[in-house]
Amino acid sequence: MSYPTSEDWKNLLQSILENKESIEKFNKLQKETTKQIKEQSKQIKEQSKQIGGIGEKFGYFTEGMALPSMEKILRNKFKMEVISPRVLVRDKKTGEEQEIDILAYANSDVNQIFVIEIKSKLVEKGIKQVKKILKDFFQLFPEHKGKDLFGIIAAVDVKPRKEIKKRVLEEGLYYAEISDDTFRLKVPKNFKAKIWG
């Protein structure tokens, strides 16, 4: 049996020192990488906020663009007396807030109310959202009970257009789309809107 020589001990010690150095370098690199990841996470969060803000501003822009056209439709075709953009209501039971893009109603001989949702890009999820608002409407606005409730979806970008438009109409919702900077109702002559509530 041979015993380690002083050269072997020297080599072992050298190897240990090199490994220690490598470990220290690795730990330093790991700390730097962690710091970079945290900085990138902050940047990503900030960019997400900015993108969200742009989306929100685009939504407000779309609502502002739709309002004059929808006011004409609501007053001339449906004889609405009150037209309110951006109505925010809080459910007394749940505390949940609900925003309606345009709320219009009449109290006279035309005892009706319309909920208008404006979508810059209409997809199936938007239809479900409007249906939920309509289903919960009288819980949120008990003062309007007794009125006939109707829904309108006004959309800028709809893909696939025919299928989504067909889905909106099948749900008994009025459908409006933009053409030459003006929103117009696009429903067949025999269309029968659903009375919600």
C-alpha positions, 0 to 999 in steps of 0.5 A: 500500500502506497501513501500519498506523497507530498506532491500528491498532497500539494496537488490535492490542496491545489485542486481544493483551492481551484474548486473553492475559486470556481465555487466563489465565481459560480456564486458571484455569477449566480448573484449577478444573474438573480439581480438581472432577473429581478431587474428584467421582471421589474421592466416586464411589469412596467411594460405590462402596465404601459401596455394595459394603459394603452389598451384602456386608452384605446377602449376609451377612444373606441367608446368615444368614437361610438358614442355619437353614432349610438346616441343617434340610433338610440334617440331616433330608432328606439326613442330613448330619453336618457343616454349615459356613457360609462355607467359604473355601478356597485352590487350591494350584495357582493361589492362587485363593480360593473361598468356599462359603456352606454346605458339608455332608457325611456320612462314614457310610453317607450318603457325600455332600457338598453345596455350597449357594450362597445368592443374594439375587438369582439370575440366570443368572450365579449358576448358572454360578458354582455350576457352576464351584464344583462342577466344581472342587470335588475339586481344592479339597477332595481329601479328599472324593474318593469322595463323591457331590457335589450342589449346592443353590441357595437364592434370595431374589429370582428373576426371571423365577422360572419360567425361572430355577428351570427352568434350575437344575433342568435343570442337576441342581441342587436349588433352594430358595426363601424363603417366609414367612421359611423356605427350602424345597426346590422340586423336582418329585417325580421330580427326579433331582439330578446327581452332580458330580465 
